[in-house]
Amino acid sequence: MVTPKARASSRKQGQRLKELERAQRMLNAKKNGKPAIPDKILRRLASLNLPPNEFVYQACLEKLLRGA
C-alpha cells in the first residue's frame, strides 16, 4: 500500500515533469518557428462557434489536441 507521503511526492514529481515537458515544447516552438497550437486545430475551434467561456474553450482545445 502506498503511504500518503509517497503519494504526495509522486504527484509532485508528475507535476514537475509535466511542466518540464510543456517548457520544452514551448522552447521548441519558439526555436522552430512553429506555433504551439496547429492552424488546423485553431480552424476547428473557430468553426465550433463556442460561447465566450474560457472553460468551454479549454475543454474543446484539450479534446482536439488529444485527438490530433
N, C-alpha and C positions, 0 to 999 in steps of 0.2 A: 504494500500500500504506500502511496506517495504521501509524504508529510506536507503540511501546509507551507512550510518554509521552502521545500524543494519545488512545490508547485508555483509559488510566487516567483522564485528565481528563474524557473523555466519560462514563465510568462514574460518576465522582464527581458530575458535573453531573446525570446521570439520577437518582442517589440523592437529591440536594438537591431536585430538582423533585418527586420522589415524596413526600418528607417535607413539602414546602410544600403539596402537594395534600391530603395527609392532615390537616395542621393546619387548612387552610381548611374541609375537610369537617367536622371536629370543631367548629370555631367556628360554622359554620352550624347544626349540630345543636343546639348549646347556645343559639344565638340564637333559632332557630325552635321549640325545644322538642321537636323530633322526635328519636327515638332513632337512633343511628348504624347499628344493625342493625335492620331492619324486623321487626315482630312475626311476619309471615308466615314469614320465614327462621328465626326462633327456634322457631316451632312445628314447622317441618320438621325442624330439628336434634333437637328433643325426640322427635319421632316415630321417628327413626332408632335410638334406644336404643343410642347409641355407648358403647364401653367408656371407662372413666375414663383416657383417654390424650390428652394435650394435642396431640400431633402429629396424631392421627386427627381430633380436633375441629377443629383449624385447617384441615386439608386439606378437610374436608367444608364448613366455613364458607366458604372461598375459592371452592369449586366452586359453592355455592349463590348466593353474592354475584355471581359472574361471570355466572351464568345468569339472575339477576334483572334 
